[in-house]
Amino acid sequence: MIRTLPQKPHKQIFLNILALLLDLVITASILLSIYYFNYMIPYKFDTPNNVLSNTPFSDGNGQASLPGMGGQIFSGGDSLFGTGGALSNKKNGADTQGNPGSSSVSTDLGGKFADKFSDKVVSTANSYQSKDLSITVTPYQLGSGKNKITYYVADIYTSNINCFRTYFGQNTYGTGYTEHLTNMSRDVHSILAMNGDSYCYNRQHTAGVLIRNGTLYRSEPTASDVCILYQNGEMKTYSPDQFDLQQAIRDGAYQSWTFGPNLLDARGKALKSFNTWDYIRKAHPRSAIGYYEPGHYCFVVVDGRQTGYSREMTLPELAQVFENLGCSAAYNLDGGHSAFMTMGDQVVNHPYRPSHQIVDCLYLGEVQ
């Protein structure tokens, strides 16, 4: 005799389905709440209140102590500029008008490139020339059809490193403070600007060293490559095991970025393998900074996700661009929908999500 299993009443099946849906809704609500709390709600980080005019941090005894470094002490003579000069005390290195803050430390980088500068300001839609700056933006294309890549190279010369600035969204150190790059450019009256490294993804993700405009905001361990721009105009990239923050400060660290990866080897040749996670290894719109020698840099922005105009670029392709340009160092910044470049307050490239807002930028501006 074959027995059949009793069938659940339709009402019970309905209640089970309803309970499952309710569990899914609750789970989704919790996840969305966590995401919104960590990523969307603006949260201002504590800015170190013991930043002095000539040392990054003070322990009250005339010495500089770095947070997150086990209380290691540096002599009071080791300023971030490494020259005993004063740092700007203006918030984020900008005054209330968003103009680059002037500093008592200024390194003349213009002697070798004197022919690049002009006593009069000469400005066009894709170039700018003044006594301290020379910038030219040029579009390039590789391939054709579905394989076409469009990217923009800004060739930069400066005779004063203080023209090379960074800026937090809404002029605030924290998470959730974002702006369109066009608005940032207006805030600081930039000549040229590009998105930065998204220095903080959320309230919990605060790894790495963060030095902006001569102020040390954060010094935490990181597994990422590090890029340092020094007050003497040099730019160097480091693997995590090579980087020595104490030495960088003694050498005059001025700006830092922790995203990466590094793109070139010590001979300026394109790397074949990269210190980054799998997602970054995939093809994406890109933003990156290149370095030739003190006073000579380039910004590169690669458009993508727009068939027939520009596909994404891989890291080996991006590294090859910098090798072809003749750079001696190059470093990948945040990309994807954050890949933006502006000349003045006009977007130069064609981002696939033009309405996207970013958290920080690099820019060139006149020192007031």
C-alpha positions in Angstrom: 0.0 0.0 0.0 1.4 3.4 -1.0 1.0 6.2 1.5 1.0 9.8 0.5 2.4 12.5 2.7 -0.1 14.9 4.1 -0.2 18.1 2.2 0.2 21.4 4.1 -2.8 23.6 4.0 -2.5 26.5 1.6 -2.8 28.9 4.5 0.4 27.4 6.1 2.3 27.6 2.8 1.3 31.2 2.5 2.4 32.0 6.1 5.8 30.3 5.5 6.3 32.4 2.3 5.3 35.5 4.1 7.7 34.8 7.0 10.5 34.2 4.5 9.8 37.5 2.7 9.6 39.3 6.0 13.1 37.9 7.0 14.5 39.1 3.6 13.0 42.6 4.1 14.5 42.8 7.6 17.9 41.5 6.5 17.9 44.0 3.5 16.9 46.8 5.9 19.8 46.0 8.2 22.3 45.9 5.4 21.0 49.1 3.9 21.1 50.8 7.3 24.7 49.7 7.8 25.7 51.0 4.4 23.9 54.3 4.9 25.4 54.8 8.3 29.0 54.0 7.1 28.9 55.6 3.7 26.1 58.2 3.3 25.7 60.0 6.6 28.4 62.7 6.9 30.8 62.0 9.8 33.5 64.5 10.6 36.8 62.9 11.8 38.7 64.6 14.6 41.4 66.8 13.1 44.5 66.6 15.3 44.3 69.7 17.5 48.0 69.6 18.3 49.2 70.4 14.8 51.8 73.1 15.2 53.2 75.6 12.7 56.5 73.8 12.4 55.9 70.2 13.6 53.2 67.7 12.6 52.2 66.8 16.1 53.4 67.8 19.6 53.7 65.9 22.8 53.9 69.0 24.8 57.7 68.9 25.1 58.6 70.5 21.8 58.6 67.1 20.0 56.4 65.6 17.3 54.6 62.4 18.1 52.6 60.5 15.4 49.3 58.9 16.3 48.9 55.2 15.6 52.7 54.7 15.6 53.2 53.4 19.1 54.0 56.8 20.5 57.3 57.1 18.6 58.8 60.5 19.0 60.5 62.7 16.4 62.7 65.7 17.2 61.0 69.1 17.1 63.3 70.0 14.2 61.6 67.4 11.9 58.8 69.3 10.3 56.7 67.9 7.5 58.5 70.2 5.2 61.9 68.9 6.5 63.3 72.5 6.3 62.2 74.0 9.6 59.7 76.1 7.8 56.2 76.9 8.9 53.1 75.0 7.8 50.0 76.8 6.9 47.5 76.8 9.7 44.5 77.4 7.4 42.0 74.7 7.3 42.9 72.0 4.8 45.6 74.4 3.5 43.0 76.8 2.0 41.7 80.1 3.2 38.0 80.9 3.6 37.8 81.8 -0.1 39.1 78.4 -1.1 42.4 79.9 -2.4 45.6 78.0 -1.9 47.1 79.0 1.4 50.5 80.7 1.2 53.4 79.2 3.0 56.6 80.6 4.3 58.3 77.6 2.6 58.7 77.8 -1.1 61.0 75.7 -3.3 62.0 77.3 -6.6 61.6 74.5 -9.2 61.5 76.8 -12.2 65.1 77.3 -13.2 65.4 74.4 -15.5 62.0 75.0 -17.1 62.1 78.8 -17.2 60.9 78.8 -20.9 57.7 77.1 -19.8 56.5 80.1 -17.8 55.2 83.5 -18.6 55.2 86.8 -16.7 51.6 87.3 -18.1 48.8 84.8 -17.6 48.0 83.1 -20.9 44.9 80.9 -20.8 43.0 78.8 -23.4 40.4 76.0 -23.1 43.2 73.4 -22.8 46.2 75.3 -21.6 47.4 77.7 -19.0 50.7 79.6 -18.5 51.8 82.0 -15.7 54.9 82.8 -13.7 54.5 79.6 -11.7 52.5 77.2 -13.8 52.4 75.7 -17.3 49.6 73.2 -18.1 48.6 71.7 -21.3 45.8 69.1 -21.7 45.9 66.8 -24.7 43.4 64.0 -25.6 44.6 60.7 -27.0 43.0 57.7 -28.5 44.1 54.1 -28.9 42.4 51.3 -31.0 39.2 51.6 -32.8 35.6 50.4 -32.7 34.7 48.5 -29.5 38.4 48.5 -28.6 38.8 52.3 -28.7 40.2 53.9 -25.6 40.1 57.7 -25.0 42.3 59.3 -22.4 43.5 62.8 -21.4 47.0 63.8 -20.4 47.7 67.0 -18.5 51.4 68.0 -18.8 52.3 70.1 -15.8 55.2 72.3 -14.9 55.4 74.3 -11.7 58.1 76.6 -10.3 56.5 76.5 -6.8 55.4 73.2 -5.2 52.8 75.1 -3.1 50.8 75.4 -6.4 50.3 71.7 -6.1 47.4 71.3 -3.6 44.9 68.8 -2.4 41.3 69.4 -1.1 38.7 67.5 0.9 35.1 67.5 -0.3 33.2 70.4 1.4 36.6 71.4 2.9 36.0 68.8 5.6 38.1 65.8 6.8 35.6 63.0 7.2 33.4 60.5 5.4 30.2 61.4 3.5 31.5 64.9 2.6 31.4 64.8 -1.2 31.2 67.4 -4.0 31.2 67.4 -7.8 34.8 68.1 -9.0 33.4 71.2 -10.8 32.3 72.6 -7.5 35.6 71.7 -5.8 37.4 73.5 -8.6 35.3 76.6 -8.0 35.9 76.3 -4.2 39.6 76.5 -4.6 39.9 78.5 -7.9 41.9 75.6 -9.4 43.5 75.8 -12.8 43.6 72.0 -13.2 42.0 69.4 -11.0 41.6 65.6 -10.9 40.0 63.2 -8.4 42.1 61.9 -5.6 42.4 58.5 -3.9 39.1 58.5 -2.0 41.1 58.8 1.2 38.3 57.3 3.3 35.7 54.7 2.1 33.7 54.7 5.3 34.0 55.2 9.0 35.8 52.0 9.5 38.1 52.0 6.5 40.8 54.5 7.5 44.0 52.6 6.7 47.2 54.2 5.5 49.1 57.5 5.9 47.3 60.7 5.1 49.3 63.8 4.6 47.6 66.7 2.8 49.1 70.1 2.2 51.8 69.5 4.8 49.5 68.3 7.5 49.5 64.7 8.8 45.9 63.6 9.4 46.4 59.8 9.8 49.2 57.2 10.1 47.8 53.7 10.1 49.2 50.4 8.6 48.3 49.6 5.0 48.8 46.8 2.6 48.7 49.2 -0.4 51.5 51.0 -2.2 52.1 54.5 -1.0 52.9 57.6 -3.0 54.6 60.7 -1.5 55.1 64.1 -3.0 57.9 65.9 -1.2 58.4 69.6 -0.6 61.4 69.6 -2.9 59.2 68.5 -5.8 60.2 64.8 -5.8 57.5 62.2 -6.0 58.3 58.6 -4.9 56.2 55.4 -4.7 56.7 52.7 -2.1 55.6 49.2 -1.4 54.1 48.7 2.1 57.2 47.0 3.3 59.5 49.7 1.9 57.6 52.7 3.3 59.1 54.4 6.3 56.9 57.2 7.6 59.5 58.6 9.9 62.0 58.9 7.1 59.3 60.4 4.8 58.6 63.1 7.3 62.3 63.9 7.8 62.6 64.1 4.0 59.8 66.7 3.8 56.6 64.8 2.9 54.1 67.2 1.6 51.2 65.1 0.1 50.5 61.4 0.3 48.1 59.0 -1.4 47.2 55.4 -0.4 45.4 53.6 -3.1 47.7 52.4 -5.9 49.1 50.4 -7.2 52.5 51.7 -8.2 52.8 51.5 -12.0 56.5 51.8 -12.9 59.7 50.1 -11.7 62.8 52.0 -10.7 63.9 52.4 -14.3 60.6 53.9 -15.4 59.4 50.7 -17.1 55.8 49.4 -17.0 55.3 46.8 -14.3 53.8 43.5 -15.2 52.4 42.6 -11.8 50.7 44.9 -9.4 50.2 45.1 -5.6 46.4 45.5 -5.5 43.2 43.5 -5.2 41.5 41.6 -8.0 38.8 44.2 -8.6 41.3 46.9 -9.4 43.2 44.6 -11.7 40.1 44.5 -14.0 39.6 47.1 -16.8 38.2 50.4 -15.5 38.1 54.1 -16.2 41.3 55.4 -14.6 42.9 58.3 -12.9 46.6 58.4 -12.2 49.5 60.8 -11.5 52.9 60.7 -13.2 56.3 62.2 -12.3 59.2 63.1 -14.5 61.4 65.1 -12.2 61.0 67.9 -9.6 58.6 70.5 -11.0 57.4 68.3 -13.9 54.3 66.1 -13.5 51.3 64.8 -15.4 47.7 63.8 -14.6 46.1 61.1 -16.7 42.4 60.3 -16.8 41.0 57.4 -18.9 37.3 57.4 -19.9 35.4 54.1 -20.1 32.2 52.1 -20.2 31.1 53.9 -23.3 31.2 51.6 -26.3 32.6 53.2 -29.5 34.1 56.1 -27.5 36.2 54.5 -24.8 36.4 51.1 -23.2 38.1 50.7 -19.9 41.9 50.4 -19.4 43.8 47.6 -17.6 46.7 48.3 -15.3 49.3 47.0 -17.7 47.9 49.3 -20.4 47.9 52.3 -18.0 51.5 51.5 -16.9 52.5 51.4 -20.6 51.0 54.9 -21.1 53.3 56.3 -18.4 56.3 54.5 -19.7 55.6 55.9 -23.2 55.3 59.4 -21.7 58.8 59.0 -20.2 57.8 59.2 -16.5 60.1 58.0 -13.9 57.3 57.2 -11.4 53.5 56.8 -11.7 50.7 55.9 -9.3 47.1 54.8 -9.8 44.4 56.7 -8.0 40.7 56.0 -7.6 38.9 55.5 -10.9 35.6 54.0 -12.1 32.8 56.6 -11.7 35.3 58.8 -9.8 37.5 59.5 -12.8 37.2 63.2 -13.5 39.5 66.0 -14.7 38.6 69.7 -14.9 40.3 72.7 -16.5 39.0 75.7 -14.5 35.5 74.6 -13.5 34.8 72.7 -16.8 35.0 69.0 -17.1 37.7 68.0 -19.6 37.0 64.3 -20.0 33.7 62.5 -20.6 32.9 60.4 -17.5 30.2 57.8 -17.8 28.5 59.0 -14.7 28.9 62.8 -14.9 26.7 63.4 -11.8 28.9 61.4 -9.5 30.4 63.3 -6.5 33.9 62.6 -5.1 35.5 63.0 -1.7 38.9 64.6 -2.5 40.9 66.0 -5.4 44.4 67.0 -6.5 44.7 70.4 -8.1 47.0 73.1 -9.4 46.3 76.7 -8.4 48.1 80.0 -8.1 49.6 80.8 -4.7 48.0 83.9 -3.4 
